[in-house]
Amino acid sequence: MNQQITLYHCPHTRSTGVLTLLEELHAPYELHVMNMKKGENRAAPYLAVNPMGKVPAIRHGDAVVTEQVAIYLYLADLFPEAKLAPPLGDPLRGPYLRWMAFYGSCFEPAIIDQWMQNKPGNKTACHYGDFDTMFNTMMEQLSKGPYLLGEQFSALDVLWATAFGWMGYFNLLPKLQVIDDYVARVNSRPAAIAAREKDAQLAEEQAAA
Ligand SMILES: N[C@@H](CCC(=O)N[C@@H](CS)C(=O)NCC(=O)O)C(=O)O
């Protein structure tokens, strides 16, 4: 792994979770920081990287990876020594992939639908069924704790705790002790603290620019 990793990043966005993951992995990386308020993520140079104009995205050598779940899976596998991804053959590999995919295909779409007051429609056709069943399924897994895979901390926890953090901030989630405790547990790790400090500094620089 000697190719450069670049994270395309806007402070205080979904890319903050990837920044945290890179810190957890002790990965060498460089940041390509953009100011979302100035629309830099919607300007031609970045649209050439990700035509969606969305962050996070990473470049690793010639490969561009977009979409949070793909990025988490990619990076955690790239640094096996950090042990944040159960390897192939490990009984936890399946559950690990399950809860990664659950985030992108069920949880975030349901939260955003609810936020935007989109009517999800027919439970059979809707990819997350209905909000309450989806949410309770997740909460049942979370309450087993202390991490989503039980005792084993993984890249999943960086993804989910970061998401619960911003969703809570925007009041998109029911206020539950199990969520607060989990977020506090993951956010008290040195990597999360380092990433938050870096992010706050970048946000401050952008505000002053
Ligand atoms: N499907 C994307 C969603 C990424 C996303 O919505 N990112 C927001 C930041 S939190 C964004 O880039 N918004 C800026 C814009 O759309 O202009 C993923 O999972 O990574």
The ligand as a Tripos MOL2 file, in Angstrom:
@<TRIPOS>MOLECULE
LIG
   20    19     1     0     0
SMALL
NO_CHARGES

@<TRIPOS>ATOM
      1 N1        -24.5600    9.0040   -1.0050 N.3       1 LIG1
      2 C1        -23.5040    9.8060   -0.4490 C.3       1 LIG1
      3 C2        -24.0910   11.0010    0.2670 C.3       1 LIG1
      4 C3        -23.0460   12.0480    0.5200 C.3       1 LIG1
      5 C4        -23.6610   13.3960    0.8700 C.2       1 LIG1
      6 O1        -24.8830   13.6190    0.8000 O.2       1 LIG1
      7 N2        -22.7840   14.3430    1.2180 N.am      1 LIG1
      8 C5        -23.1840   15.6980    1.4890 C.3       1 LIG1
      9 C6        -22.3790   16.2190    2.6810 C.3       1 LIG1
     10 S1        -22.8760   15.5960    4.2150 S.3       1 LIG1
     11 C7        -22.7700   16.5960    0.3270 C.2       1 LIG1
     12 O2        -21.7340   16.3810   -0.2660 O.2       1 LIG1
     13 N3        -23.5650   17.6480    0.0460 N.am      1 LIG1
     14 C8        -23.1460   18.7060   -0.8050 C.3       1 LIG1
     15 C9        -23.9220   18.8720   -2.0680 C.2       1 LIG1
     16 O3        -24.6890   17.9790   -2.4240 O.co2     1 LIG1
     17 O4        -23.7140   19.8940   -2.6870 O.co2     1 LIG1
     18 C10       -22.6410    8.9580    0.4790 C.2       1 LIG1
     19 O5        -23.1520    7.9920    1.0590 O.co2     1 LIG1
     20 O6        -21.4470    9.2330    0.6220 O.co2     1 LIG1
@<TRIPOS>BOND
     1     1     2 1
     2     2     3 1
     3     2    18 1
     4     3     4 1
     5     4     5 1
     6     5     6 2
     7     5     7 1
     8     7     8 1
     9     8     9 1
    10     8    11 1
    11     9    10 1
    12    11    12 2
    13    11    13 1
    14    13    14 1
    15    14    15 1
    16    15    16 2
    17    15    17 1
    18    18    19 2
    19    18    20 1
@<TRIPOS>SUBSTRUCTURE
     1 LIG1         1 GROUP 0 **** ****
